[in-house]
C-alpha cells in the first residue's frame, strides 16, 4: 500500500503545483496581446527605438516645454497592471471580483515608483476573494428593491478600503520583494550563474509547468526589467526554442520508429509555431534527454548574458518569429546566436544519448505513449472503454470533444486540429472538436482529451465527461481509437443490441440513443449473451488471477471462447487494470485474441469478500467476450448498471440468479 500511496501523493502534489502555477499564469496569458502591443510600441517609438517619436515614446518636451507623456509609460504603469488585476479578480469572483480587484490595485500602482505587476497579481485575486466572502454574508437577506444599492455600495466601499490597504501596506512589501528579486537576478547575471536556472526550468517545462514558470514568474519580473533597461534576458530563459529543436533534430537523424518519422513535423511546429509542448513526449520516452535541453538552455542563457541581449516584451508563443519580433534593436546578433548555439548543444548531447541507445530496446513513440499512459492503446480498444483514468467510455453519445492543455493555446490547439481533421475525414460532421485551457473547462463536454499529467485537474473540472489521455500530440494512437469509436457509434445507431437472455423488449428511443443502440425493428429472437449458467452469486476465487480464470472458465463453458482467449485475459490485465470502480472489474482479452471468440458472451461473478485487484477492492467480476464489435453494446449496458448506485446495491443484495438477470435485462427496458 505504501508503494502505491507514494506515487499518488507525488501525482497529487504535482497537480497542485500545476494548478497554482496555472492560476498565476492565467492572469498574464489572457493579456499577452496587451504586452505584445506595449513591446511593439516600445521597440518602435522610444528614444532608442526603430522610429523614435517623442510624443509616442514619451521622451523630450512638447511645444510648451512640458515633458511628453507618450504611450509607453502609462501603458506599463496603469494599463497592464490593471488588466492583470481585473483578470485575477474575475477568475475568483467573475466581473464583480474583477472590478473590485482593479480598484484595489490602483492603491499599489499609485504608491509605487515601479510597474506593479506582482502587486496586481496579489491584489486582484485578494479583492475578488474578499468581495465574494462579503457578499456571502448577506446573500438572500437583502430586501427586494435594495439589491442594486447594496451591491454597488458594497463593491465601492470595499474597493476603496482595499485601495488604501494596497497603498499603505501591500505596496511597501511588494516593492521590497520586487527589489530583492531584481537584485537577485542582477547578481546571478553579474556572477555568471544565471545559466544554472536551466537546471530547474527545463524539467519544470516537461512537467507542464512551462506556462507557470514563464508567465507566472519570469514575465512580471522581465517587464519591470525591460521598463528600466529597455530589454530583459528573462523573457528568453524559458521561451528559447533552441533546446527543444535540438532534441527533435537528434531524433530526425538518430531516432527510430514513429519518433523518427514524426520528428520533422514536430520540429516545424515547435520552432515556427512556438508550441514547445510538442517535444515533451520525446523527452519523456527517454528521460535522460532532459540533460540535452538543460545543456542547450544553459548555453542559450550564457550567450544572452555575454552579448547583453534580450527582448523588449514576452515572446508568446515561443516561436522564432515571436522571438525576433520582440528582440531589442541592439540584440539581434545575441538572440540569434543564443537560439543557434542552444540548438547545437542540445542536438549534440541528444545525439550522443540516442546513438548510445540504438542497440537497446527503446521502443517507438507510440510505445512510450502507451507506457506513460499506463495502457497499450494499440493492443485493446476495449481497454479504453469504460476506463476512468484516460479511457474512452461509450455510455454517452459523443458529440462534443474538447482538447485541453495547461494554457489552452499551444498543444491543445494543435492536438484539436489533428483530431478534428481525422474525425472530419471519417465523415463525422456532427462531432465538434475544440481546444480549451483546463482552468476554463466546464462540465458540458462529452469527451475530454488531455495529457496524462493533467488528467487529475481535467477530471475535477469535467466529472461527467469521458477522459482520454494522450502523450504524442501529433499522432497518438488514441486519435485513431476515438475515430474508430465514432465509427462504431454510427454503426450501432442502426444495429440492435443483442442483450440479456429472455429480455427482448425494445428500448425507448431516448434510452436507446443514450446507449448508442437503436430500437430493434425486426428482432424475432434475442441472442443469449448473459445466460443463467453464467451467473455465480458466490464466487470461489480468492485472488485476482483466480478470479480471471473463473470468469474465463464460465465464458468457455458457454462455447464463446477457447483457452487461448483465457490466457489473453491475463495478458490484458498485465497491460492495464480492468478495475472500473464501484467494486467492478471487467476482465477481457486483447484485440489479438478476437479470433478466439466464437460468439459474444458475458459472465457475472459476485464475491462475498472483496478481491484485491491490484490494490483496489472488487466485489463483482464481469467477464466479457465481444464478437464483431458487439462488445461495445455489452459495455454500454454494464456501464449503465454500474453507473447507478441503486442498481449496484440491488446487485449486492440479490439472492437469486433471476434477480441479477432482471437488473441487467431492464437496463434499456
URQUIDA-V213183 format. One record per residue. RES is the residue in three letters. PSI is psi in whole degrees, -180 to 180 (NA if undefined). OMEGA is omega in degrees with one decimal (NA if undefined). D_LAST is the distance of its C-alpha to the last C-alpha in whole Angstrom. Layout:
res: [RES | RES]
psi: [PSI | PSI]
omega: [OMEGA | OMEGA]
d_last: [D_LAST | D_LAST]
This chain:
res: [UNK | UNK | UNK | UNK | UNK | UNK | UNK | UNK | UNK | UNK | UNK | UNK | UNK | UNK | UNK | UNK | UNK | UNK | UNK | UNK | UNK | UNK | UNK | UNK | UNK | UNK | UNK | UNK | UNK | UNK | UNK | UNK | UNK | UNK | UNK | UNK | UNK | UNK | UNK | UNK | UNK | UNK | UNK | UNK | UNK | UNK | UNK | UNK | UNK | UNK | UNK | UNK | UNK | UNK | UNK | UNK | UNK | UNK | UNK | UNK | UNK | UNK | UNK | UNK | UNK | UNK | UNK | UNK | UNK | UNK | UNK | UNK | UNK | UNK | UNK | UNK | UNK | UNK | UNK | UNK | UNK | UNK | UNK | UNK | UNK | UNK | UNK | UNK | UNK | UNK | UNK | UNK | UNK | UNK | UNK | UNK | UNK | UNK | UNK | UNK | UNK | UNK | UNK | UNK | UNK | UNK | UNK | UNK | UNK | UNK | UNK | UNK | UNK | UNK | UNK | UNK | UNK | UNK | UNK | UNK | UNK | UNK | UNK | UNK | UNK | UNK | UNK | UNK | UNK | UNK | UNK | UNK | UNK | UNK | UNK | UNK | UNK | UNK | UNK | UNK | UNK | UNK | UNK | UNK | UNK | UNK | UNK | UNK | UNK | UNK | UNK | UNK | UNK | UNK | UNK | UNK | UNK | UNK | UNK | UNK | UNK | UNK | UNK | UNK | UNK | UNK | UNK | UNK | UNK | UNK | UNK | UNK | UNK | UNK | UNK | UNK | UNK | UNK | UNK | UNK | UNK | UNK | UNK | UNK | UNK | UNK | UNK | UNK | UNK | UNK | UNK | UNK | UNK | UNK | UNK | UNK | UNK | UNK | UNK | UNK | UNK | UNK | UNK | UNK | UNK | UNK | UNK | UNK | UNK | UNK | UNK | UNK | UNK | UNK | UNK | UNK | UNK | UNK | UNK | UNK | UNK | UNK | UNK | UNK | UNK | UNK | UNK | UNK | UNK | UNK | UNK | UNK | UNK | UNK | UNK | UNK | UNK | UNK | UNK | UNK | UNK | UNK | UNK | UNK | UNK | UNK | UNK | UNK | UNK | UNK | UNK | UNK | UNK | UNK | UNK | UNK | UNK | UNK | UNK | UNK | UNK | UNK | UNK | UNK | UNK | UNK | UNK | UNK | UNK | UNK | UNK | UNK | UNK | UNK | UNK | UNK | UNK | UNK | UNK | UNK | UNK | UNK | UNK | UNK | UNK | UNK | UNK | UNK | UNK | UNK | UNK | UNK | UNK | UNK | UNK | UNK | UNK | UNK | UNK | UNK | UNK | UNK | UNK | UNK | UNK | UNK | UNK | UNK | UNK | UNK | UNK | UNK | UNK | UNK | UNK | UNK | UNK | UNK | UNK | UNK | UNK | UNK | UNK | UNK | UNK | UNK | UNK | UNK | UNK | UNK | UNK | UNK | UNK | UNK | UNK | UNK | UNK | UNK | UNK | UNK | UNK | UNK | UNK | UNK | UNK | UNK | UNK | UNK | UNK | UNK | UNK | UNK | UNK | UNK | UNK | UNK | UNK | UNK | UNK | UNK | UNK | UNK | UNK | UNK | UNK | UNK | UNK | UNK | UNK | UNK | UNK | UNK | UNK | UNK | UNK | UNK | UNK | UNK | UNK | UNK | UNK | UNK | UNK | UNK | UNK | UNK | UNK | UNK | UNK | UNK | UNK | UNK | UNK | UNK | UNK | UNK | UNK | UNK | UNK | UNK | UNK | UNK | UNK | UNK | UNK | UNK | UNK | UNK | UNK | UNK | UNK | UNK | UNK | UNK | UNK | UNK | UNK | UNK | UNK | UNK | UNK | UNK | UNK | UNK | UNK | UNK | UNK | UNK | UNK | UNK | UNK | UNK | UNK | UNK | UNK | UNK | UNK | UNK | UNK | UNK | UNK | UNK | UNK | UNK | UNK | UNK | UNK | UNK | UNK | UNK | UNK | UNK | UNK | UNK | UNK | UNK | UNK | UNK | UNK | UNK | UNK | UNK | UNK | UNK | UNK | UNK | UNK | UNK | UNK | UNK | UNK | UNK | UNK | UNK | UNK | UNK | UNK | UNK | UNK | UNK | UNK | UNK | UNK | UNK | UNK | UNK | UNK | UNK | UNK | UNK | UNK | UNK | UNK | UNK | UNK | UNK | UNK | UNK | UNK | UNK | UNK | UNK | UNK | UNK | UNK | UNK | UNK | UNK | UNK | UNK | UNK | UNK | UNK | UNK | UNK | UNK | UNK | UNK | UNK | UNK | UNK | UNK | UNK | UNK | UNK | UNK | UNK | UNK | UNK | UNK | UNK | UNK | UNK | UNK | UNK | UNK | UNK | UNK | UNK | UNK | UNK | UNK | UNK | UNK | UNK | UNK | UNK | UNK | UNK | UNK | UNK | UNK | UNK | UNK | UNK | UNK | UNK | UNK | UNK | UNK | UNK | UNK | UNK | UNK | UNK | UNK | UNK | UNK | UNK | UNK | UNK | UNK | UNK | UNK | UNK | UNK | UNK | UNK | UNK | UNK | UNK | UNK | UNK | UNK | UNK | UNK | UNK | UNK | UNK | UNK | UNK | UNK | UNK | UNK | UNK | UNK | UNK | UNK | UNK | UNK | UNK | UNK | UNK | UNK | UNK | UNK | UNK | UNK | UNK | UNK | UNK | UNK | UNK | UNK | UNK | UNK | UNK | UNK | UNK | UNK | UNK | UNK | UNK | UNK | UNK | UNK | UNK | UNK | UNK | UNK | UNK | UNK | UNK | UNK | UNK | UNK | UNK | UNK | UNK | UNK | UNK | UNK | UNK | UNK | UNK | UNK | UNK | UNK | UNK | UNK | UNK | UNK | UNK | UNK | UNK | UNK | UNK | UNK | UNK | UNK | UNK | UNK | UNK | UNK | UNK | UNK | UNK | UNK | UNK]
psi: [-34 | -35 | -29 | -37 | -35 | -50 | -34 | -43 | -40 | -43 | -42 | -40 | -45 | -40 | -38 | -42 | -42 | -41 | -44 | -44 | -38 | -36 | -42 | -51 | -24 | -19 | -24 | -48 | -39 | -18 | 13 | -36 | -40 | -39 | -42 | -42 | -45 | -42 | -42 | -44 | -41 | -48 | -31 | -45 | -7 | 173 | -35 | 15 | -176 | -37 | 75 | 123 | 109 | -44 | -23 | -39 | -17 | 37 | 159 | -174 | 157 | -173 | -29 | -1 | -1 | 144 | 141 | 130 | -46 | -173 | -31 | -51 | -54 | -35 | -45 | -28 | -41 | -55 | -55 | -47 | -39 | -37 | -43 | -46 | -44 | -44 | -43 | -43 | -39 | -36 | -30 | -42 | 45 | -154 | -38 | -44 | -36 | -41 | -48 | -36 | -41 | -40 | -48 | -36 | -25 | -29 | -44 | -28 | -49 | -36 | -13 | 156 | 8 | 160 | 128 | 65 | -45 | -39 | -40 | -37 | -19 | -50 | -36 | -60 | -37 | -44 | -42 | -43 | -43 | -43 | -40 | -45 | -40 | -43 | -33 | -22 | -45 | 20 | 124 | 2 | -3 | 135 | 144 | 135 | -14 | 5 | -49 | -41 | -48 | -45 | -45 | -45 | -35 | -40 | -43 | -45 | -46 | -42 | -43 | -43 | -45 | -31 | -40 | -41 | -43 | -40 | -47 | -28 | -53 | -42 | -50 | -40 | -46 | -39 | -43 | -43 | -43 | -40 | -44 | -46 | -44 | -42 | -36 | -42 | -45 | -38 | -43 | -37 | -48 | -35 | -7 | 22 | 5 | -34 | -23 | -16 | -21 | -25 | -29 | -38 | -46 | -46 | -36 | -37 | -47 | -25 | 18 | 34 | 15 | -45 | -35 | -43 | -48 | -59 | -20 | -27 | -56 | -39 | -48 | -43 | -39 | -40 | -43 | -39 | -39 | -36 | -33 | -29 | -7 | -7 | 167 | 137 | -21 | -27 | -19 | 5 | -39 | -30 | -6 | 119 | -6 | -52 | -45 | -39 | -38 | -42 | -44 | -37 | -37 | -40 | -35 | -37 | -34 | 3 | -173 | 162 | -147 | -30 | -45 | -40 | -35 | -12 | -42 | -46 | -38 | -39 | -40 | -45 | -41 | -45 | -43 | -44 | -23 | 15 | 92 | -25 | -18 | -27 | -6 | -44 | -32 | -29 | -40 | -27 | -19 | 85 | -26 | -18 | -10 | -26 | -33 | -46 | -33 | -46 | -43 | -43 | -44 | -40 | -45 | -43 | -41 | -40 | -43 | -41 | -41 | -40 | -1 | 43 | 161 | 177 | 158 | -19 | 169 | 145 | 102 | 120 | 177 | 51 | 152 | -30 | -47 | -38 | -48 | -33 | -29 | 7 | 137 | 151 | -33 | 13 | 8 | -43 | -48 | -43 | -46 | -42 | -41 | -40 | -46 | -48 | -38 | -42 | -43 | -48 | -43 | -41 | -45 | -48 | -45 | -38 | -43 | -42 | -45 | -39 | -40 | -23 | 3 | -30 | 5 | 163 | 87 | -36 | 164 | -177 | -37 | -38 | -39 | -39 | -47 | -42 | -44 | -34 | -2 | 21 | 163 | 93 | -32 | -17 | -40 | 110 | -30 | -22 | -20 | -3 | 134 | -8 | 141 | -32 | 77 | 5 | 176 | 109 | 166 | 13 | -13 | 137 | 135 | 113 | -31 | 116 | 135 | 134 | 114 | 140 | -176 | -47 | -18 | 14 | -28 | -90 | -35 | -37 | -43 | -45 | -41 | -38 | -45 | -48 | -40 | -43 | -40 | -42 | -41 | -40 | -28 | -3 | 14 | 75 | -20 | -10 | 126 | 143 | 121 | 169 | 151 | 150 | 144 | -39 | -24 | 6 | 146 | 158 | 58 | 6 | 152 | -33 | 139 | 124 | 125 | 157 | 147 | -38 | -16 | 5 | -38 | -43 | -37 | -40 | -36 | -37 | -31 | 68 | -23 | -13 | 161 | 125 | 126 | 121 | 139 | 169 | -54 | 105 | -20 | -37 | 48 | 140 | -19 | -30 | -44 | -34 | -42 | -44 | -43 | -38 | -40 | -38 | -47 | -33 | -43 | -37 | -42 | -10 | -22 | 24 | 128 | 148 | 127 | 96 | -136 | 141 | 137 | 3 | 88 | 10 | 137 | 148 | 160 | 164 | -44 | -47 | -35 | -41 | -36 | -29 | 12 | 35 | 126 | 158 | 127 | 129 | -40 | 90 | 88 | -29 | 130 | 133 | 142 | 102 | -48 | 109 | 161 | -43 | -10 | 6 | 118 | 122 | -11 | 84 | 152 | -11 | 149 | -6 | 175 | -50 | -40 | -37 | -38 | -42 | -41 | -43 | -39 | -41 | -38 | -41 | -43 | -35 | -26 | -8 | 10 | -32 | 173 | -175 | -33 | -38 | -39 | -41 | -37 | -23 | -39 | -41 | -42 | -40 | -32 | -27 | -50 | 140 | 142 | 14 | 129 | -8 | 167 | 30 | 17 | 137 | 144 | 71 | 136 | 168 | 176 | 169 | -35 | -19 | 2 | -37 | -16 | 9 | 119 | -32 | 163 | 143 | 153 | 138 | 154 | 123 | 129 | 140 | 138 | -39 | 128 | 141 | 139 | 108 | 81 | 47 | -3 | 138 | 128 | 125 | -32 | 129 | 116 | 107 | 142 | 137 | 119 | 124 | 129 | 51 | 10 | -15 | -24 | -46 | -38 | -48 | -35 | -41 | -43 | -41 | -40 | -39 | -53 | -6 | -5 | 112 | -31 | -40 | -37 | -42 | -38 | -40 | -38 | -34 | -7 | 135 | -18 | 160 | -37 | -35 | -42 | -45 | -35 | -40 | -48 | -33 | -27 | 10 | -44 | 15 | NA]
omega: [-178.2 | 179.6 | 177.5 | -176.5 | -177.0 | 176.4 | 179.4 | 178.3 | 179.1 | 179.7 | 179.5 | 178.6 | 179.9 | 178.0 | 178.3 | 177.6 | 177.6 | -177.7 | 179.1 | 178.9 | 178.4 | 178.1 | 178.1 | -178.5 | 178.9 | 175.3 | -177.0 | -169.2 | 176.8 | -177.5 | -178.8 | 178.0 | 178.3 | 178.0 | 179.0 | 178.2 | 177.5 | 179.9 | 179.2 | 179.0 | 178.7 | -177.8 | -176.2 | -161.3 | 178.2 | -172.9 | 179.9 | -177.0 | -178.1 | -179.7 | -175.4 | 177.4 | -175.0 | -174.5 | 177.8 | -177.4 | 176.5 | 176.3 | -178.4 | -178.6 | 176.6 | -175.0 | -179.1 | 179.2 | 178.8 | -179.8 | 175.0 | 179.1 | 178.6 | 179.3 | -171.2 | -176.7 | 179.9 | -179.5 | -176.8 | -178.4 | -173.2 | -171.4 | -173.8 | 176.8 | -179.6 | 175.8 | 179.0 | -178.6 | 179.5 | -179.5 | 179.0 | 178.3 | 179.5 | 179.1 | -179.2 | -173.0 | 173.9 | -173.6 | -179.6 | 177.2 | 178.7 | -179.5 | 180.0 | 177.4 | 178.4 | 177.9 | -177.5 | -176.7 | 176.7 | 178.5 | -179.3 | 178.9 | -176.5 | -176.8 | -175.6 | 175.5 | -179.4 | 175.0 | -169.4 | -179.8 | 179.5 | 176.1 | 178.2 | 179.9 | 175.5 | -172.8 | -179.0 | 179.0 | 179.9 | 179.7 | 177.7 | 179.9 | 179.9 | 178.7 | 179.5 | 179.7 | -179.7 | 179.2 | -177.9 | -178.5 | -178.4 | 177.2 | 179.7 | -176.9 | -178.1 | 179.0 | 178.9 | 179.4 | -178.6 | -175.1 | -177.1 | 179.7 | -178.6 | -177.4 | -178.0 | -177.7 | 178.2 | 177.9 | -179.7 | -179.4 | 179.5 | 178.6 | 179.4 | 179.2 | -178.8 | 175.9 | 176.9 | 176.9 | 178.1 | -177.5 | -171.9 | -174.6 | -174.1 | -176.3 | -179.9 | -178.9 | -178.7 | 177.4 | 177.4 | 178.8 | -180.0 | 178.6 | 179.0 | -179.8 | 178.6 | 178.4 | 179.0 | 178.0 | -179.5 | 177.4 | -179.9 | 177.0 | -177.8 | -178.7 | 179.0 | -178.0 | 178.4 | 178.2 | -178.9 | 178.6 | 178.0 | 178.9 | 179.6 | -173.9 | -174.6 | 174.6 | 179.6 | 178.6 | -176.2 | 176.9 | 177.0 | 172.2 | -175.1 | -179.9 | 178.1 | -179.8 | -173.6 | -173.5 | 179.3 | -175.7 | -171.5 | -177.8 | 177.6 | 178.4 | -179.3 | 179.3 | -179.8 | 176.7 | 179.1 | 180.0 | -177.7 | -175.0 | 179.2 | 179.0 | 179.3 | 176.0 | -174.1 | -179.1 | -177.1 | 178.6 | -179.2 | -169.5 | -179.5 | -177.9 | -175.5 | -176.9 | 179.5 | 178.8 | 179.2 | 178.9 | -179.1 | 176.3 | 178.0 | 176.5 | 178.8 | -175.8 | -171.4 | 176.8 | 177.1 | 178.0 | -177.0 | 179.6 | 179.5 | -177.0 | -175.7 | -176.0 | 180.0 | 179.1 | 178.0 | 179.7 | 178.8 | -179.5 | -178.1 | -172.6 | -178.0 | -178.1 | 177.5 | 179.7 | -175.2 | -179.3 | -176.4 | -177.9 | -178.3 | -179.5 | -179.2 | 175.9 | -177.8 | 178.0 | 172.6 | -170.7 | -179.6 | 177.9 | 175.6 | 176.8 | 179.6 | -179.1 | 175.7 | 178.2 | 178.1 | 179.1 | 178.8 | 178.9 | 179.7 | -179.8 | 178.6 | 178.7 | 178.1 | -179.1 | -178.6 | -177.2 | -179.0 | -178.3 | 178.2 | 177.6 | 178.8 | -178.0 | -178.4 | 173.4 | -177.0 | 0.0 | -175.1 | 178.5 | 176.3 | 177.7 | 178.8 | 179.2 | -179.0 | -179.7 | -177.8 | -179.9 | 177.0 | -174.4 | -176.9 | -171.1 | -175.0 | -179.1 | -178.8 | -178.6 | 179.7 | 177.0 | -179.5 | 179.3 | -177.4 | -177.4 | 176.7 | 177.8 | -177.3 | -179.1 | 178.0 | 178.9 | -178.0 | -178.6 | -179.7 | 179.5 | 178.9 | -179.9 | -178.6 | 178.0 | 179.6 | -176.3 | -172.7 | -178.9 | 178.7 | 179.8 | -175.8 | -176.2 | -179.2 | -175.7 | 178.5 | 177.7 | 176.9 | 177.4 | -178.5 | -179.8 | -176.9 | -178.5 | 177.5 | 179.0 | 175.4 | -173.8 | -175.7 | -175.7 | -174.5 | 177.6 | 179.0 | 179.2 | 179.2 | 176.3 | -179.5 | -173.1 | -178.4 | -174.9 | 177.1 | -178.1 | 177.8 | -179.7 | -177.2 | -176.6 | 179.3 | 179.7 | -175.8 | 177.1 | -178.4 | -179.7 | 176.1 | 175.7 | -172.6 | 172.3 | -173.7 | -175.5 | -179.0 | -176.2 | -172.3 | -173.9 | -178.6 | 178.7 | 179.5 | 179.5 | 178.1 | 179.5 | 179.6 | -178.6 | 179.9 | 179.9 | 179.0 | -178.4 | 178.1 | 179.7 | 179.0 | 175.0 | -179.1 | -175.0 | -177.0 | -177.8 | 178.8 | 178.1 | 179.7 | 174.7 | -174.1 | 171.9 | -178.8 | -178.9 | -177.1 | 179.8 | 172.2 | -176.0 | -178.1 | -176.1 | 176.2 | -177.2 | 176.3 | 176.8 | -170.9 | 174.5 | -175.8 | -178.4 | -179.7 | -172.3 | -178.9 | -179.4 | 178.4 | -180.0 | 178.2 | -176.9 | -173.8 | -176.1 | -177.5 | -174.9 | 173.6 | -176.5 | 176.4 | -179.1 | 177.2 | 177.3 | -179.7 | -173.8 | -177.3 | -173.5 | 179.6 | 175.5 | 178.5 | 178.8 | 179.4 | 177.6 | 179.8 | 178.4 | 178.8 | 178.1 | 177.3 | 176.4 | -177.3 | 175.2 | 179.1 | -179.4 | -178.3 | 176.7 | 179.4 | -177.2 | -179.2 | 174.2 | 179.9 | -163.4 | -170.3 | -178.2 | 175.6 | -179.3 | -174.1 | -178.2 | 179.1 | 176.0 | 173.7 | -179.5 | -176.9 | -177.2 | 178.1 | 178.9 | -177.9 | 179.5 | -179.1 | -177.4 | -179.4 | 176.2 | 179.7 | 178.3 | -180.0 | -175.3 | -172.2 | -173.7 | 179.8 | -178.9 | 179.8 | 177.2 | 172.9 | -174.5 | -179.4 | -176.9 | 179.7 | 179.0 | -179.8 | -177.0 | 178.7 | -178.1 | -175.9 | -176.1 | 178.8 | 178.6 | -174.4 | 179.9 | -179.8 | 179.0 | 176.9 | 177.5 | -179.3 | 177.3 | 179.9 | 179.0 | 178.0 | 176.6 | -179.3 | -178.5 | 178.0 | -176.9 | -175.4 | -175.3 | 175.2 | -177.6 | 179.4 | 179.7 | 178.9 | 177.3 | -179.6 | 175.4 | 175.8 | 178.5 | 178.8 | -179.6 | 176.4 | 179.4 | 179.6 | -176.9 | 176.3 | 174.8 | -174.0 | -174.4 | -178.1 | 177.5 | -174.5 | 167.4 | -177.7 | 179.7 | 178.4 | -175.4 | 177.7 | 177.0 | -179.2 | -178.5 | -179.0 | 178.8 | -178.8 | 176.7 | 179.4 | 179.7 | 179.9 | 178.8 | 175.2 | 175.3 | -178.3 | 177.4 | 176.4 | -177.9 | 180.0 | 177.4 | -178.4 | 178.4 | 177.3 | -177.5 | -176.7 | 177.1 | -179.1 | 179.9 | -179.0 | 177.1 | -178.1 | 175.4 | -179.2 | 176.7 | -173.9 | 168.8 | -177.3 | -179.4 | 175.3 | 175.5 | 179.2 | -179.3 | -179.6 | 177.9 | 178.9 | -179.4 | 179.0 | 179.5 | 179.4 | 179.5 | -177.7 | 178.9 | -173.8 | 171.2 | -178.9 | -177.1 | 178.4 | 178.8 | 177.8 | 177.9 | 177.8 | 177.9 | 179.1 | -176.0 | -175.5 | -179.3 | -177.0 | 177.4 | -179.6 | 178.5 | 179.2 | 179.3 | 179.9 | 179.9 | 179.1 | -176.9 | -176.8 | 179.5 | -179.0 | -177.3 | NA]
d_last: [42 | 45 | 45 | 41 | 42 | 45 | 43 | 41 | 43 | 45 | 42 | 41 | 45 | 45 | 42 | 44 | 47 | 45 | 44 | 47 | 49 | 46 | 47 | 50 | 50 | 48 | 50 | 53 | 50 | 49 | 53 | 54 | 55 | 57 | 59 | 59 | 61 | 63 | 64 | 65 | 67 | 69 | 70 | 71 | 73 | 74 | 78 | 77 | 75 | 74 | 75 | 77 | 77 | 78 | 76 | 73 | 74 | 75 | 79 | 82 | 83 | 83 | 86 | 87 | 87 | 83 | 81 | 78 | 75 | 73 | 69 | 69 | 70 | 68 | 65 | 65 | 66 | 64 | 61 | 60 | 60 | 58 | 55 | 55 | 55 | 52 | 50 | 50 | 50 | 47 | 45 | 45 | 45 | 44 | 47 | 49 | 49 | 50 | 53 | 54 | 54 | 57 | 59 | 59 | 60 | 63 | 65 | 65 | 66 | 69 | 70 | 70 | 72 | 69 | 66 | 64 | 61 | 60 | 61 | 58 | 55 | 56 | 57 | 54 | 51 | 53 | 53 | 50 | 49 | 52 | 50 | 47 | 48 | 50 | 48 | 46 | 48 | 48 | 45 | 44 | 47 | 49 | 50 | 48 | 51 | 52 | 50 | 51 | 55 | 53 | 51 | 54 | 57 | 55 | 54 | 58 | 60 | 58 | 58 | 62 | 62 | 60 | 63 | 66 | 64 | 63 | 67 | 69 | 66 | 64 | 66 | 69 | 67 | 65 | 68 | 69 | 66 | 66 | 70 | 69 | 67 | 69 | 72 | 70 | 69 | 72 | 73 | 71 | 72 | 76 | 76 | 74 | 71 | 68 | 67 | 66 | 63 | 61 | 61 | 58 | 57 | 56 | 54 | 52 | 51 | 49 | 47 | 46 | 49 | 51 | 50 | 51 | 54 | 55 | 54 | 54 | 57 | 59 | 59 | 60 | 63 | 64 | 64 | 66 | 68 | 68 | 69 | 72 | 73 | 72 | 69 | 67 | 67 | 64 | 62 | 62 | 61 | 58 | 57 | 60 | 58 | 61 | 59 | 56 | 57 | 59 | 57 | 55 | 58 | 59 | 55 | 56 | 59 | 58 | 55 | 53 | 49 | 47 | 49 | 52 | 50 | 48 | 51 | 53 | 51 | 50 | 54 | 54 | 51 | 52 | 56 | 55 | 52 | 53 | 49 | 51 | 47 | 47 | 50 | 48 | 46 | 49 | 51 | 48 | 48 | 51 | 52 | 56 | 56 | 56 | 60 | 60 | 59 | 60 | 64 | 63 | 62 | 65 | 67 | 66 | 67 | 70 | 71 | 70 | 72 | 75 | 75 | 74 | 71 | 68 | 66 | 66 | 63 | 59 | 58 | 55 | 53 | 55 | 56 | 60 | 60 | 59 | 61 | 64 | 64 | 64 | 67 | 70 | 73 | 75 | 72 | 71 | 73 | 72 | 68 | 68 | 70 | 67 | 65 | 66 | 68 | 64 | 63 | 66 | 66 | 62 | 62 | 65 | 63 | 60 | 61 | 63 | 60 | 58 | 61 | 62 | 58 | 58 | 58 | 56 | 52 | 51 | 48 | 47 | 45 | 42 | 42 | 44 | 40 | 38 | 40 | 41 | 37 | 36 | 34 | 35 | 33 | 35 | 34 | 30 | 28 | 25 | 27 | 27 | 23 | 21 | 25 | 26 | 30 | 30 | 27 | 25 | 21 | 18 | 16 | 17 | 19 | 22 | 24 | 27 | 29 | 32 | 35 | 37 | 40 | 42 | 44 | 42 | 45 | 46 | 43 | 40 | 42 | 43 | 39 | 37 | 40 | 39 | 36 | 35 | 38 | 36 | 32 | 34 | 36 | 32 | 32 | 29 | 31 | 28 | 28 | 31 | 33 | 35 | 37 | 38 | 40 | 38 | 39 | 38 | 34 | 32 | 28 | 27 | 27 | 24 | 26 | 30 | 32 | 35 | 38 | 37 | 40 | 38 | 35 | 35 | 36 | 34 | 31 | 33 | 32 | 29 | 27 | 23 | 25 | 25 | 28 | 30 | 34 | 36 | 40 | 42 | 41 | 43 | 41 | 38 | 36 | 33 | 34 | 33 | 30 | 28 | 29 | 28 | 25 | 25 | 25 | 23 | 20 | 22 | 21 | 18 | 17 | 18 | 17 | 14 | 12 | 13 | 11 | 11 | 13 | 12 | 9 | 9 | 6 | 7 | 5 | 7 | 11 | 11 | 8 | 9 | 13 | 13 | 12 | 15 | 12 | 13 | 11 | 12 | 15 | 17 | 15 | 17 | 16 | 14 | 16 | 17 | 16 | 16 | 18 | 19 | 23 | 22 | 20 | 23 | 24 | 27 | 28 | 32 | 33 | 35 | 35 | 33 | 35 | 34 | 30 | 30 | 32 | 30 | 27 | 29 | 30 | 26 | 25 | 29 | 28 | 25 | 28 | 26 | 29 | 32 | 35 | 35 | 32 | 32 | 35 | 34 | 31 | 34 | 35 | 32 | 33 | 36 | 35 | 33 | 31 | 27 | 27 | 24 | 24 | 23 | 24 | 23 | 24 | 23 | 26 | 26 | 29 | 31 | 31 | 34 | 32 | 30 | 32 | 32 | 28 | 28 | 24 | 21 | 20 | 19 | 20 | 20 | 23 | 24 | 27 | 29 | 31 | 30 | 32 | 34 | 32 | 35 | 35 | 32 | 30 | 27 | 26 | 23 | 24 | 21 | 23 | 22 | 23 | 22 | 23 | 24 | 22 | 19 | 19 | 18 | 15 | 15 | 16 | 14 | 11 | 14 | 15 | 12 | 12 | 16 | 16 | 15 | 18 | 16 | 14 | 17 | 19 | 17 | 17 | 21 | 21 | 19 | 22 | 20 | 19 | 16 | 15 | 15 | 13 | 10 | 10 | 10 | 7 | 5 | 6 | 4 | 0]
